[in-house]
Amino acid sequence: MGKNDKNPKGEAPPSKVGSVTQAIAVLRYLAANPAPRGVNTIARDLKISPSSCFNLLKTLVAEDFIDFDPTAKTYTLGIGPVALARRALDPESAFSLLRPDLERLADRHNVAVSLWRLTRKERFVLLGFADNEMATRIHLTVGQRLPMLGGANGRCAAAFGGLGQAEIGDRFAVVHWRQPMSLETFLAESAITRDRGWAVDNGVFLPGVTTVSAPVLDDTGKLKFCLSAIMFHGQYAAEKLAKIGNDLVVTAKRAEKLI
């Protein structure tokens, strides 16, 4: 294809601004290399001319995206990207609004209670969680992602995500279940979720971990977020899991009025 050719869909190929691409490369480089780096090292590793690299670094320092040590003359990643990352992760500040409710649930049931957002790329991303000091902690990382139909969240997504059965089948096929799970069983459990308002995964998606989830719906009735209580498998009997599920439903209904 020539320089001005279009792609097969008839769209012009996307153009890139060199300085922007280089600035992003610098930020990614410093994020991947936490030890301080000098301008010549950065320029060499990224194959940028030293003069261009210096100007990029100077601009990024001025914008608080990177920090400069005048004594050692080295650079490290700054705090500027943090505000952008937080906004991208949770544009509606949903976790901040719901945190008191999540903390109350965590204390009441001695579990971790988390808030997940369904992204446009059809994955769940963790916005935040509330722990209980008495509960044995299960490692969670803000920003971690899960497939749309994975775990208890996935059953909620199948029940309230507005997907047809064929779409559910396609998305289900790419989920890595740690224990055997058939599509028929998944669909049956999703139907139960639709009726009672909450879902449970007893160590099928993640061995040794039980999750109970309830959907937070938008104005059209489609899933937007999921509230999920996370605990060790076997920690609670079915009756207690039902109480947790019902409490999550109440909290989810409240969340729908706030976000």
RODO-2510 file (C-alpha; in nm, 4 decimals, decimal comma):
residues 259
     n   res          X          Y          Z
     1     m     0,0000     0,0000     0,0000
     2     g     0,1225     0,3495    -0,0760
     3     k     0,1655     0,6297     0,1715
     4     n    -0,1833     0,7694     0,1139
     5     d    -0,3587     0,4370     0,0626
     6     k    -0,6497     0,3335     0,2770
     7     n    -0,6943     0,0038     0,4522
     8     p    -0,9371    -0,2599     0,3158
     9     k    -1,2233    -0,1095     0,5172
    10     g    -1,1774     0,2220     0,3384
    11     e    -1,0357     0,3988     0,6427
    12     a    -0,7149     0,5992     0,6433
    13     p    -0,4440     0,4337     0,8544
    14     p    -0,4031     0,6017     1,1939
    15     s    -0,1192     0,8505     1,2132
    16     k     0,1112     0,8878     1,5116
    17     v     0,2736     1,2005     1,6493
    18     g     0,6377     1,1152     1,7050
    19     s     0,6919     1,3266     2,0150
    20     v     0,3820     1,1844     2,1824
    21     t     0,4877     0,8291     2,1011
    22     q     0,8328     0,8974     2,2438
    23     a     0,6932     1,0561     2,5607
    24     i     0,4734     0,7527     2,6207
    25     a     0,7735     0,5276     2,5596
    26     v     0,9704     0,7199     2,8244
    27     l     0,6897     0,6826     3,0797
    28     r     0,6562     0,3114     3,0128
    29     y     1,0325     0,2701     3,0350
    30     l     1,0538     0,4426     3,3738
    31     a     0,7543     0,2444     3,5006
    32     a     0,9270    -0,0801     3,4049
    33     n     1,2636     0,0325     3,5472
    34     p     1,2112     0,1786     3,8959
    35     a     1,5832     0,2419     3,9502
    36     p     1,6830     0,6006     3,8590
    37     r     1,8087     0,6457     3,5034
    38     g     2,0154     0,9186     3,3408
    39     v     1,9251     1,0883     3,0147
    40     n     2,1918     0,9092     2,8121
    41     t     2,0823     0,5675     2,9375
    42     i     1,7180     0,6420     2,8599
    43     a     1,8033     0,7786     2,5163
    44     r     2,0194     0,4791     2,4309
    45     d     1,7711     0,2193     2,5506
    46     l     1,4811     0,3842     2,3680
    47     k     1,6851     0,4756     2,0594
    48     i     1,6015     0,8452     2,0914
    49     s     1,8558     1,1163     2,0243
    50     p     1,9978     1,2562     2,3529
    51     s     1,8826     1,6099     2,2723
    52     s     1,5257     1,5000     2,1952
    53     c     1,5235     1,2776     2,5027
    54     f     1,6410     1,5643     2,7235
    55     n     1,3630     1,7915     2,5953
    56     l     1,1032     1,5213     2,6533
    57     l     1,2279     1,4603     3,0057
    58     k     1,2338     1,8313     3,0839
    59     t     0,8717     1,8672     2,9714
    60     l     0,7570     1,5603     3,1637
    61     v     0,9298     1,6886     3,4785
    62     a     0,7481     2,0212     3,4433
    63     e     0,4154     1,8354     3,4228
    64     d     0,4959     1,6161     3,7297
    65     f     0,4908     1,3015     3,5205
    66     i     0,8494     1,2213     3,6138
    67     d     1,0835     1,3330     3,8937
    68     f     1,4369     1,4661     3,8494
    69     d     1,7183     1,4266     4,1012
    70     p     1,9429     1,7314     4,0433
    71     t     2,2284     1,5824     4,2441
    72     a     2,2481     1,2476     4,0662
    73     k     2,0971     1,3904     3,7452
    74     t     1,8644     1,0941     3,7132
    75     y     1,4953     1,0473     3,6436
    76     t     1,2202     0,8333     3,7963
    77     l     0,8472     0,8036     3,7369
    78     g     0,6498     1,0801     3,9089
    79     i     0,3028     1,0963     4,0603
    80     g     0,1396     1,2753     3,7663
    81     p     0,0146     0,9566     3,5997
    82     v    -0,1595     0,8479     3,9207
    83     a    -0,4478     1,0948     3,8917
    84     l    -0,5024     1,0011     3,5284
    85     a    -0,4922     0,6307     3,6079
    86     r    -0,7441     0,6685     3,8892
    87     r    -0,9793     0,8608     3,6648
    88     a    -0,9498     0,6049     3,3864
    89     l    -1,0045     0,3174     3,6280
    90     d    -1,3092     0,4660     3,8012
    91     p    -1,4447     0,7633     3,6006
    92     e    -1,7579     0,7895     3,8136
    93     s    -1,5766     0,7632     4,1485
    94     a    -1,8021     0,4683     4,2196
    95     f    -1,5732     0,3066     4,4742
    96     s    -1,5406     0,6258     4,6788
    97     l    -1,9188     0,6596     4,6902
    98     l    -1,9767     0,2976     4,7881
    99     r    -1,6797     0,2395     5,0152
   100     p    -1,8710     0,2928     5,3436
   101     d    -2,1293     0,0341     5,2358
   102     l    -1,8590    -0,2127     5,1347
   103     e    -1,6812    -0,1673     5,4674
   104     r    -2,0029    -0,2339     5,6587
   105     l    -2,0598    -0,5554     5,4637
   106     a    -1,7000    -0,6650     5,5158
   107     d    -1,7315    -0,6118     5,8914
   108     r    -2,0714    -0,7794     5,9128
   109     h    -1,9676    -1,0968     5,7328
   110     n    -1,5899    -1,1104     5,7898
   111     v    -1,5135    -1,1183     5,4172
   112     a    -1,3510    -0,8952     5,1574
   113     v    -1,6086    -0,7002     4,9554
   114     s    -1,5015    -0,5690     4,6165
   115     l    -1,6395    -0,3476     4,3414
   116     w    -1,5820    -0,4425     3,9774
   117     r    -1,6608    -0,2384     3,6657
   118     l    -1,7487    -0,4000     3,3340
   119     t    -1,5348    -0,2266     3,0711
   120     r    -1,6088    -0,1652     2,7050
   121     k    -1,3575    -0,4387     2,6287
   122     e    -1,5901    -0,6778     2,8081
   123     r    -1,3700    -0,7513     3,1054
   124     f    -1,4230    -0,6813     3,4731
   125     v    -1,1687    -0,4503     3,6354
   126     l    -1,1302    -0,4209     4,0127
   127     l    -1,1990    -0,0658     4,1331
   128     g    -1,1359    -0,1283     4,5018
   129     f    -1,2211    -0,3470     4,7978
   130     a    -1,2919    -0,3369     5,1702
   131     d    -1,1208    -0,5876     5,3981
   132     n    -1,2084    -0,7080     5,7446
   133     e    -0,9311    -0,7283     6,0020
   134     m    -1,0677    -1,0543     6,1416
   135     a    -1,0795    -1,2274     5,8033
   136     t    -0,7855    -1,4141     5,6542
   137     r    -0,6941    -1,2008     5,3574
   138     i    -0,7147    -1,3076     4,9961
   139     h    -0,4766    -1,1105     4,7763
   140     l    -0,6507    -0,8520     4,5574
   141     t    -0,4915    -0,5858     4,3389
   142     v    -0,6768    -0,2730     4,2279
   143     g    -0,6831    -0,2710     3,8491
   144     q    -0,6693    -0,6477     3,8081
   145     r    -0,8961    -0,7825     3,5361
   146     l    -1,1167    -1,0869     3,4920
   147     p    -1,2973    -1,2236     3,1861
   148     m    -1,6561    -1,1103     3,1480
   149     l    -1,8068    -1,4525     3,2165
   150     g    -1,5610    -1,5711     3,4807
   151     g    -1,6674    -1,6633     3,8334
   152     a    -1,9727    -1,5307     4,0151
   153     n    -1,9411    -1,1994     3,8317
   154     g    -1,9657    -1,3933     3,5068
   155     r    -2,2941    -1,5533     3,6038
   156     c    -2,4273    -1,2041     3,6809
   157     a    -2,3038    -1,0811     3,3425
   158     a    -2,4746    -1,3704     3,1650
   159     a    -2,7976    -1,3003     3,3533
   160     f    -2,8015    -0,9209     3,3267
   161     g    -2,5544    -0,8304     3,0510
   162     g    -2,8029    -0,8299     2,7647
   163     l    -2,6223    -1,1104     2,5807
   164     g    -2,7872    -1,3673     2,3557
   165     q    -2,7225    -1,7355     2,4154
   166     a    -2,4818    -1,7562     2,1202
   167     e    -2,2822    -1,4609     2,2560
   168     i    -2,2710    -1,6215     2,5985
   169     g    -2,1448    -1,9428     2,4424
   170     d    -1,8654    -1,7621     2,2577
   171     r    -1,7495    -1,5726     2,5654
   172     f    -1,7836    -1,8745     2,7919
   173     a    -1,5540    -2,0741     2,5644
   174     v    -1,2564    -1,8445     2,6306
   175     v    -1,2845    -1,8545     3,0119
   176     h    -1,0252    -2,0706     3,1859
   177     w    -1,2159    -2,2601     3,4542
   178     r    -0,9976    -2,4365     3,7104
   179     q    -1,2673    -2,6968     3,7795
   180     p    -1,4928    -2,8620     3,5183
   181     m    -1,7779    -2,6332     3,4133
   182     s    -2,0124    -2,7047     3,1231
   183     l    -2,2001    -2,4363     2,9327
   184     e    -2,5278    -2,6044     3,0282
   185     t    -2,4461    -2,5812     3,3990
   186     f    -2,3303    -2,2220     3,3595
   187     l    -2,6537    -2,1236     3,1826
   188     a    -2,8627    -2,2955     3,4498
   189     e    -2,6776    -2,1152     3,7289
   190     s    -2,7119    -1,7862     3,5399
   191     a    -3,0885    -1,8401     3,5227
   192     i    -3,0947    -1,8914     3,8999
   193     t    -2,8933    -1,5715     3,9349
   194     r    -3,1512    -1,3844     3,7280
   195     d    -3,4303    -1,5030     3,9564
   196     r    -3,2719    -1,4400     4,2971
   197     g    -3,0451    -1,1464     4,2107
   198     w    -2,7069    -1,2860     4,3167
   199     a    -2,4586    -1,5538     4,2080
   200     v    -2,2084    -1,7821     4,3773
   201     d    -1,8925    -1,9551     4,2575
   202     n    -1,7680    -2,2284     4,4897
   203     g    -1,4068    -2,2676     4,3857
   204     v    -1,4845    -2,3491     4,0221
   205     f    -1,3230    -2,0408     3,8716
   206     l    -1,0519    -1,9987     4,1368
   207     p    -0,9608    -2,3049     4,3449
   208     g    -0,9995    -2,2537     4,7175
   209     v    -1,1949    -1,9304     4,6767
   210     t    -1,5701    -1,8753     4,7036
   211     t    -1,7236    -1,5579     4,5621
   212     v    -2,0756    -1,4232     4,5939
   213     s    -2,1720    -1,1431     4,3550
   214     a    -2,4646    -0,9134     4,2831
   215     p    -2,5042    -0,6853     3,9798
   216     v    -2,5363    -0,3090     3,9821
   217     l    -2,7556    -0,2212     3,6841
   218     d    -2,7779     0,0914     3,4710
   219     d    -3,0975     0,2743     3,3743
   220     t    -3,1680     0,0203     3,0988
   221     g    -3,1390    -0,2774     3,3312
   222     k    -2,8006    -0,3918     3,2027
   223     l    -2,5090    -0,4798     3,4263
   224     k    -2,2637    -0,1973     3,4845
   225     f    -2,0781    -0,3028     3,8012
   226     c    -2,0618    -0,6074     4,0259
   227     l    -2,0340    -0,6216     4,4025
   228     s    -1,8486    -0,9325     4,5104
   229     a    -1,7834    -1,0885     4,8512
   230     i    -1,4675    -1,2992     4,8500
   231     m    -1,3785    -1,5678     5,1035
   232     f    -1,2042    -1,9012     5,1324
   233     h    -1,3888    -2,2051     5,0019
   234     g    -1,5777    -2,3784     5,2827
   235     q    -1,5607    -2,0758     5,5119
   236     y    -1,9405    -2,0496     5,5229
   237     a    -2,2336    -2,2860     5,4699
   238     a    -2,4985    -2,2299     5,2031
   239     e    -2,7354    -2,0506     5,4439
   240     k    -2,4706    -1,7917     5,5292
   241     l    -2,3791    -1,7470     5,1621
   242     a    -2,7447    -1,6690     5,0927
   243     k    -2,7441    -1,4007     5,3635
   244     i    -2,4331    -1,2464     5,2093
   245     g    -2,5933    -1,2609     4,8646
   246     n    -2,9107    -1,0909     4,9838
   247     d    -2,7106    -0,8186     5,1589
   248     l    -2,5154    -0,7611     4,8377
   249     v    -2,8423    -0,7236     4,6469
   250     v    -2,9637    -0,4576     4,8911
   251     t    -2,6335    -0,2723     4,8611
   252     a    -2,6397    -0,3025     4,4812
   253     k    -2,9877    -0,1474     4,4677
   254     r    -2,8624     0,1406     4,6780
   255     a    -2,5618     0,1746     4,4483
   256     e    -2,7888     0,2087     4,1459
   257     k    -2,9267     0,5287     4,2981
   258     l    -2,5803     0,6715     4,3658
   259     i    -2,3871     0,5967     4,0478
***
